Amino acid sequence: MDRINGANTVDIGGGRRGFRDRNLLAGLSGTQVTAAFLNGLQEEVLGVIEGAGLTPNEANWGQLLAAIQGLVAAGAASAVAAALNTPQLLTAAGYKVFPGGLILQWASTAVPDWGAGTGEAAGTLAWPIVFPAACLAAFVSLQDDAASEGKSVARVTTKTASGITWRLQEWADSINPTTLWALGIGV
């Protein structure tokens, strides 16, 4: 499509051709509307309408708007579908890759039973997949047995693209956390 190209156009700024009204008092003719201009305009508008899967209908003056709304909605749906179709493993130990490359991973490991009394335990945990560039952050949490009353604390001591090392400390007698859960964020 091009701007109006008939006789008596005016510059509407930046070298763009525009329409001029007819002015009989000043002796100015209006801009001549050409078939090329009208055909170009028609085909541009109908291209949007037909591209949205609609059939042109001369009685429906809302088709261009409906076509644009449908195409925008389809584009948004495609973006959502792309986000949902990124690699993922939605299991007890799994991951989700988001558009842009951010990866969220989670995993768990059994905590060794060190018996009664205060003490410490340590271990390693591997991520379900290796972060391609780096693990940016890692967090751990404990699932305690029913009698523990949350008197154990866990922390990440090192994080790498392939996993973490963790340390656990118990603060009371007969506390036996059963599972250590980890969450990693990386790229």
N, C-alpha and C positions, 0 to 999 in steps of 0.2 A: 504494500500500500504506500502511497505517496500523498503529500499535501496537495491541495487544490492546485491545478495547473492550467486553468483557463485564463482567458484574457481578463485584465483589470484586477489582478490580485494586489494585495498590499503586504508589506513586510510587517509582521506582527511581533518582531523582535528576534534577534539572532539569525537573521536571514531566512526565517520561516515564512512561507507564503500563507496568507489568510484571505478571508472574504472581505469584500467591501460592499456596503449598501449602495443602492442607486440613489442619487441625489439630483432630482430634476432641476431644482433651483440653481445648483452650482454647475449643472451640465455634466455630471459624472455618471457614467454607466456603472451598474453593479457588476460584481465578479461573474464571469461566465462559468456556469457549472457544467463540467464535461461528463460524457459517458464514462470515460476512463476513471475519473474520480469516484463517481457513484458506483460503478462496478467494483472498484477496489474496496470501497467502504462496505458494500453488500457482502462481498466474499470474505472479508475479515470477520464481520459479525456472524455470518453463517458458519464460518469455520469453527468458531467457538461453540456455537449451538450444536452443530453436528458432531464436533469433537467430544462433546459431553454425552453423546448418544441420543440426543433429542431430534425429532423430526420437525423441520420448519413448518410453522403454522401461522398464516397471516392474521388469524383472529386472536392469537395469543401475544400480547405485547410485553409479557414478562419472561419470555424465553431466554433472553441474554442474561438477565439476572439469575434465573434458575440454573442456567448452564454454568455460570461462574461459581455460584454457590456449590453446585454439584462437583465441579472440578476441584475447588478448594477442599471440600469435605473428603474427596477421594485422595487428595494429596496428604491430608492430615492422617487419614486412615492408613496410607502407605507408610508414613513415618512411624506410626504406632506399630504397624506390622513389622517393619524393619527392626524396631526396638525389641519386639517380642521374639523375633526370629534370630536373635544373636545366640551364640553358643551358651549352653547352660547345662548343668547337671543338678537337678532339684531332688537331691536325696539327703540322707543324714550327714554325709560328707559331700559337699558339692560346691558349685560356683555359678556365677552369672557374669557374663561379659556384656557391658553396656556400650551403646554407640559412643564412639570417641575413645574407646579402649579401656575405660575404667573396669576393673575386675573386683568382684566381691566374692570371697571364699570363706567357707566354714568347715570345721572338722572337730572331732572329739577323740579323746583317748582315755582309757581307764587309768585311774590313779592307784598306785600300789598301796596296799594296806600295810602301814608301818606299825600297827598295834597301838596299845594304850600309851598315853603320855604325849608330851609335846614333842614335835620333831619337824623334820623337813623332808621334802621329796623333790626330785627334779626329773626332767625328761625332755624328750623332743617330740615334735609333731610335724608331720609332712603335710603340705597343702595338697589338695586333690590334683591341681595342675601347677606347674612352675609359672610364676609371674614372668612375662616376657622381659620386662625391664627391671622392676623392683617391687618389693613389698613396701608400701608407704607407711602403713600403720598395722598394728596387731593388738588384739585385745583377748583376754581370757576371763572365764567365769567358771565357778564351781557348781556342781550338783552334789550336795551333801546328802548323807544318809539322814534318816528321820530324826536321830538323836543329836545331830551336830549343832543345831541352832546357829549356823553360819559363823562358826568360830575358826574358820580357816581362811587364808588369803592366798591368792595366786597372782603371779606377775610374769610378764614376758621378760626374759633376760636378753635374748637376741632375736632378731628377725632377719630372714633372708628371703630371696625370691622363691626358695623351695620349701621353707618351713620356719618353725620357731623352736627355741629352747625356752623352757618354763621352769619356774621354781614355785614350790608350794610350802607354806608354813602353817602349822597347826598351833592354836593358842590355848587349847584346853585338853584335858584327858579324854581318851576314848573317842576322839573325833576321827571319822573316816570318810572324807569326801570320796565319792564313787567315780565321778566323771569330770574331766576338765574339757570345757568347750572353748574353741578358739574362733576368732573372726579376723580375717585379713582383708585389707584394702590395698590394691596395687594397680600397676599398669604393666 
